[in-house]
C-alpha cells in the first residue's frame, strides 16, 4: 500500500510548481536602438572670400554669400584672426 501512495505523489510533484517559490521566470532584457534616418544637418550657406594683403602687412577682404547672418559671422571671424578691416 505504501508503494501506491509514493508513486502518485512523485508524479504529481513534477506537474505542479513548487510551493516555496512563487517567482516568475526572469524576463530577458530587450534593448531597442533607433537608427538615425538620413536626416542630416544641411551644410551652412557658402560664403566666398577674396582676401587681399597690402604692402603694410594688413589684410582686407570682400565677402559674398546668400545668407547675411553667415557672411557677418565669417566677417567677424576674419577680423579676430587677421585684425584687418573689411574693404567696402
BAVOKE-423998 format. One line per 2 residues: number of its first residue (from 1); for each residue x, y, z of C-alpha. Coordinates in steps of 0.25 Angstrom, whole numbers. Example, Ala and Ser with C-alpha at 12.3 -4.5 7.8 and 13.67 -1.06 7.14 Angstrom:
<vexmis>
1) 49 -18 31; 55 -4 29
</vexmis>
This chain:
<vexmis>
1) 0 0 0; 11 9 3
3) 16 8 -11; 3 13 -17
5) 4 26 -9; 18 29 -13
7) 16 28 -28; 4 37 -29
9) 12 48 -20; 24 47 -29
11) 17 48 -42; 8 60 -37
13) 20 67 -32; 26 69 -46
15) 14 75 -52; 11 85 -40
17) 20 97 -38; 28 97 -25
19) 20 103 -13; 32 110 -7
21) 36 118 -19; 25 127 -26
23) 35 135 -34; 33 137 -49
25) 44 133 -58; 54 144 -62
27) 49 153 -73; 60 155 -84
29) 65 169 -85; 62 175 -99
31) 69 188 -103; 63 195 -115
33) 72 205 -123; 67 214 -133
35) 75 217 -145; 76 231 -149
37) 69 232 -162; 77 240 -172
39) 72 254 -168; 86 261 -166
41) 88 275 -163; 89 283 -176
43) 102 290 -179; 103 304 -176
45) 102 314 -187; 114 317 -195
47) 122 329 -193; 133 333 -203
49) 145 341 -198; 154 350 -206
51) 166 352 -197; 176 364 -200
53) 189 368 -194; 195 381 -196
55) 209 386 -194; 207 389 -180
57) 205 375 -176; 190 378 -173
59) 178 370 -179; 165 374 -185
61) 155 365 -191; 142 364 -199
63) 131 354 -195; 119 349 -204
65) 108 339 -200; 94 337 -200
67) 92 337 -185; 94 350 -178
69) 96 344 -164; 107 334 -169
71) 114 346 -176; 114 354 -163
73) 120 342 -155; 131 340 -165
75) 134 355 -165; 135 355 -150
77) 144 343 -150; 153 349 -160
79) 154 362 -152; 158 354 -140
81) 168 345 -147; 174 355 -156
83) 172 368 -149; 169 376 -162
85) 157 384 -167; 147 379 -178
87) 148 386 -191; 135 393 -196
</vexmis>
